[in-house]
Amino acid sequence: MTMPPTCSGLLCLSLLLGKSLLVSSVQVVTSGQQNISLNGKWTLENSNGSLSLPAEVPGCVHTALLKQGYIQDPYYRFNDVAHGWIALDNWTYTTTFTVPSDMRAKQRVMLVFEGIDTISTVSLNGAAVGRTDNMFLQYDFSVGALLTEGDNVLTVSLASPVRYAAQRSEAHSYRVPPDCPPEVQQGQCHVNYIRKEQSSFSWDWGPSFPTAGLWKGVRLEAYDVLRVVHLATVPVYNQTSSGWSLQVELQVEVVAEVTRGQLTLSLPGLDTQQTFPVRFLPGRTRNTYTLHVNTSGPVELWWPSGHGGQHSYPLTLQGVLGPGLTFTADTKVYFRTVELVQEPVPGSPGLSFYFRVNGKAVFMKGSNWIPTHSFQDLVSPAGVRSLLESAVAANMNALRVWGGGVYQQDLFYSLCDELGVMVWQDFMFACALYPTEEDFMDSVREEVRQQVRRLKSHPSVVLWSGNNENEVALATNWFGIPGPERPLYVKDYVKLYVDNIRALVLEEDQSRPFLASSPTNGLASERQGWVADDPYDPRYGDTHYYSYSRDCWDWSAFPRSRFASEYGFQSWPSFSTLQKVSLPEDWSWDGPFSSHRQHHAEGNRQMLEQAGLHYHLPNATDPLRRYKHTLYITQVMQAQCVKAQTEFYRRSRSEVVEGKGHTMGALYWQLNDIWQAPSWSSIEFGGKWKMLHYFAQRFFAPVLPVGFEDGVSMVMYAVSDLSVDLNLTAQVSVLSWSRPDPVCTLSSPATLVRGNSATPIFRQPVDALLEGCGNCTRRSCLLAFHLEDPHGARWGPGNHHFLCSPRDAEGIEAPHITAEVRGDGERGYTVALRSTSVAPFVWLDAGGVPGRFGSNGFLMASRSREVGFVPWAPTSAEELGRALTVTSLRDVY
């Protein structure tokens, strides 16, 4: 057996005199407080002692075993199943440390766990100090009386999350479905009984890795008088006075009453400062101070990306509580208002559903965020930044943090603040019903308190949402609950999300709206007792819509909803991404590996059937070539399907048709991946953009031309998210499939396009349009179009419209595309392309060279084109040239 290491050195033990760690992303310094970090090397042991190994904290059992060579990469081939034994065992973390005498002499010493995953007993020097049952909580234990002069031994004994969930289910007085995930997910059962990442037991896009460990930091905090537990700032706008105030919330834990003191709040950027008398009572108390902002000058506001800047102001807190006892804090403050507007819509029996930021209606453009890794200790700051910057680069202004994962780390929200990304924040409940016993509810209530207090200072967080799809699960009876039993489950639903979560959110934070579920009818659901008859009603609230069998090019199939918060189609990641976790024998569409990685029932069949509606399926005789082409065609299908649906939602913002429309949000499912597998994502595991993400960069552009057929006519809209009006014309080119130059061009009359609107700009019967273009037919020609102002300046990206399915097109020829890499790498590279014919869905792939192209998946409608490439690591032109492949639609058959 390996003996627990004795703490020595900065890695294992650090003493910070007079300084606390971060409190909700705020640096707080308290005089007289001492902290010891217990992060670093611990010892990990399984239940029977057959395994004993060093383990990093923060970390988890899986990553400890991986780093010490006990297991292979959990993502490699079939290892998610092979490593299933880990979650069935109990594990114990142990560390030994010493505490200086002056620190032991403090009136209070707290042992702080920022996050324990999940079911544990914590002991210090052989005495139990507490138990944990919620991954999403910070736990504080008073341990001063247990500390010794010499070595102190701290153990955290973790129970198997799988066995614990099963035991809770078995002990429950009635069934709380679902019991188990679909068999295709190869997951574990009863995850709804344990407060941990719900997708860790498996999901339809991810593996089953029910983790256990100390997934966040551990420390000791020692003090004589008080410590700052929490600091939050919430700006408040007064409509009557047109002035701002700032509510500063300070939560402190006090040993002895502080009867006299003062707190000074300073906003130097707004020439504002105010001093308050303070009195802190013993115990943990919450104190709120209102700072009235000087109105002599303007306040710069925080805006979503694309609508303005993300201005912040430094705020300083200085507390003087007696001789030698002070604390200071520095943080950023952002000013913005947000409303969820649900009001009557002219011409409709329903209600609107849109967000108004700083008094301006904002169309939400974005996606849904899932956990970026099965093992949270492997989530890197660089990876989080890359994903968020990729979202903004694709013209997104919003992300929904989905309710089956984890509340994201502080860095995520701080970056969203800086980048102008609005966050729709779910609470962590998804696709299930949940127990409501008192101990479970106590844990949930504390979870809500802690998370709301942690996150409410962030302007990026614009909405709290109680759960993912649980209202609709009840309303449409996903779990086959007999009719007489339904009232019991509705009662539990209301108890959890309304009587507790909603009530706590409204108590803790009245600065942003709350929804009980998604999808929901919003106010209409409330009026029906919080579970609507049809939560998918497009005239209210938000919708989730998936249909894999209907033709995704048929826009009439899409719900003309107020807000589309989930929709999407699957695709496979690129070959270079899969290659890292597979062997050559796995590179077959019909093989065991492809079947194992697909966790959505019939997903592989559905992808090819949808693709087959419009494209020839790959038929190369070489198996590897056919496999690569099949991966490519799934990405073509996904990109074009999500493009069609997103463009439908964007052009529906200014219309109400048969009571439906006035769409003000499009968040496709999903942004990112958790591993290398088929999913609905637009960014692969590792950060590589799929074709869909390049499409999103275009279909989320601030100004966009959208074309579609309505009956016999070709119709084009100009969609604008800008606040200014524009005079625009549609410039339309009719192209022949057989040659890259336009057959003819035409333009629409200039049209006034109002800001923040979708305006019809072109309508003409397709037959009449083609008659003026030589011998063009629907099968031999296609359309390319863009928007111009009266000065000939382009607005927004170009777009295209197929007049028939490419599989039925006449004259598509092999384009014989050549590519030449140019440049020295200092500012990236340029790929010069030449083509002999029109080439749809031209895809550039740099293989294992990490980086991003300036454009991809495009229609090459000219003989030559240049595309930029920015590498993410030092790369030579020769290396990029060797790795580069170019594929177009004609290459796959």
C-alpha positions, 0 to 999 in steps of 0.5 A: 500500500502506498502511504499518504504523502506528507504535505510539503511545498507549495503544490501541497500546502500553501499559506496565504496570510491575510487573503481569502480565495476567490468568492464568486469571481471576486478577490476578497482580502480580509486582515487576520484571515489565514488560508491553507490550500489542500489541493495537490497530491492526495492518495486514492484507494478503492474499497478493498484496498487492492488499488492505492495510488496518488491522485490530484485534487481537484480531480476524479477517480477516472482521471487519477487512474488514467494518469497513473496508468491503471486504465487506458484513455476512457474515450478510446474505442469501447473503454466507456463500457470497459471502465464501468467497474469504476463507478460501481466501487467505493473510493477514499481520498486521503491527505496529510497536512500540518497547520501552523500554531497561530492558525490553529489558535484562531477562533474558527477554522473552516474546512471548505470543499468547493465541490465533492462528487457526490456521496461522501463522508468527510473525516478528520483525524478519525472523527466524522465532520460531515456528509455530502450528497450534492455535487453542486454545493460548496460544503463548509465544516468547522474543524478547529477543535479537531486539528492537532500540532503534528500531522492531520489526516483528512479522508473523504470516503466516496460511495458508488453513485450508481449503487447509491442511486439504485438504493434510493430508488428501491427505498422510495415509496413510489416509482419516479421515472424514468428508471433507466436510459434507453439501451442504446445509451449503454448507461446506468439507472436512476440518475434522478435520485442523485444530485450530480451531473445527470448526463454522467450516467449517459445521454443520447450524445454522450458516454456513461461515466458516473464520476466520483471525486473532489472535482473542485478545490479544498482549503482551510480558512481560519479567522478570529472575527469574520470571513466573507462568504459571498459578495454579489452586485445587482444593478437596479434601474429606476424608471421614474428617476431614470437613474441607477443604483447598485445593490451590494450583497455581503454575506459574512460569517461572524464569530463575535458580534461586530457592533461598530464599523463602516463599509465604503463602496466606491465606483470611481468610473462614475464618480460615486462613493458612499460609506455605510455604518455596519453591524454584524451579528454572530453567525452567518448573515446577509447584508444588503447596501444600496449605492446610488449612482451619480447621475451627472454623467451617462452610464455605459451599458452592457449589451449583447454581442452585436448590439453594443459594447460590454462596458464594465466599471471597477467597484471597490469595497473597503470595510473597517470593523475595528482596530486591525480588522479590515477587508477589501474587495475588488470586482467588476460591475456591469449595468443592464436591464433584462425583461422577458416580454409575454404580452398579446400579439396583434393578430394572434390569440397567443402571447409574445416571448422575447427578451428586451435588453436595456429596453431593446428587443433582441433576437437571440441567436445561438445554441445549447451548451452541454458539458465539454468533458466527462471529467470536469477536472480536464476542462481547460480554461483555454478550451472554454475560451475557444468554444465561447470565442467560436460562438461569437465568431459565428455571430451568436449572442446567446447560449443555453446552459442545458439542465442535464449537465453542470453549472459552469465554472466562474470563468465561463460566465466571466467570459460571457460577460466580456464577450456579450453572450447572453446565458439562458441558465437551466437548473440541473434537472432534465428529462425526468421526474424527481423525488421530493422527500425532505432531505432531497428538497433540503439539498436542492434548496441549498443548491439553488441558493448557492448557485443564484448567489454565485451567478447573479452578478453576471450580466450575461445571465438573463434567465433562470429556467427550472428544468429541461423538458420535464413539463412536456414529459408530464403533459405528453406522458413520456413515461406512461404514467396511468391517469389516476396516478398523474395528479401525484406527479404533477403535485411533485412537479409543482412542489419542486419547481414552483413552490421551492426553486421558483420561490427561492429564485424570486427571493434571491434575485428579482433582477431577471426572469424565471421560467419553470421549464423549457419548452413551456407556454410560459404565462399560459402554462402558469394559468394551467397549473404549471403543466400546460395541455400542450407545452409545444403550442407555438403561440406561447413560450418556447419550443423544442422541435425535432423531426428526422423523417420529414424533409428538412428542406420543407420549411412548411414543416417547421413550427412557426414558434415564438422562440425556438430553444432547441432544434437540430440534426445529427452528424458525425465528426471528421475523420481526424477527430475519430482517428484519435480514438479508433483503429483502422478496423473501426472505420466502417459505417456498419461496424461495431464501433460506429454502432457503439458510438451512436447513442441515439436510437436509429441515428445512423439510419436517420442521417443517411435517410435524410441525406438520401432525400437530396444527395447521392450517397457515397458509393466508392469501392474503397472502404476507407474512402467510402467511410470518409465520404459518409462522414462528410455527407452527414455534415452536409445534411446537418448543415443544410437542414439547420440552415433551412430551419434557422433561416425560417425562424429569422425571417419569421420575426416580423410576421404573424401567419395564422396566429403564429410567428413573431419568432424572436429566438433560434438556439439550435441543439447543440454547440459542443461535444463531450466526446468523439461521436455522432451528435447534434453539435456544430463543434467537434470534441477538441474544438474543430468546426463542423460544416454546420458552424461555418454555416452558422457564421453565415446564417446568424450574420447581422444582415442576411438574405434568405431565399425560399420558394412559396408556391410557384414563386421565389421569395427573398427576405432581407433580415436585419439585426441592426438598429438602423434602416437600410435601402437594399436590393437583392442581386440574383445570379442564375448559375448553370451547374456545368460552368462557374459563371452566371448565366444571367443576373437580375436585381430587385427594386430598392426596398426600405429594410427597417432595423430589427426586422425581416422584410420581403425584398424579392418575389418572382415566379420561378418559371418566369425567372428561368425563362429569361435565362437561356436554356435554364431549367430547375435541374440545370441551374441554381440561384446565388444571391446577395444584398446591396445598397444603392452605392453597390456595397454588399450587406451580409454574406451571399446565399444560395438556393437549389431549384432541385435536389442536387441528386436530381441536378443535370450537368453537375461535373467533377470540379477538379478543384486544386488547392495551393497553400500560400503565406509564411504563417505569421498571419496565417495562410491562404488556400488558393482554390481553382475549379472548372465548374460550380462546386457545392459544399466545398469542404477544406480539411486540415486533418490533424493540423489544428486551426480554423478556415475563414470559410468552409462548406461553401458553394464555389460559384467562380473559377477561383477563390481564396480562403484563409486559415489560422493555425492554433499551433506553429505549422509550416505551409508544407505541413498544412499542404500535406494535411489538406484535403478538398472535398465537394459534393460530386466527389462522393459518387 
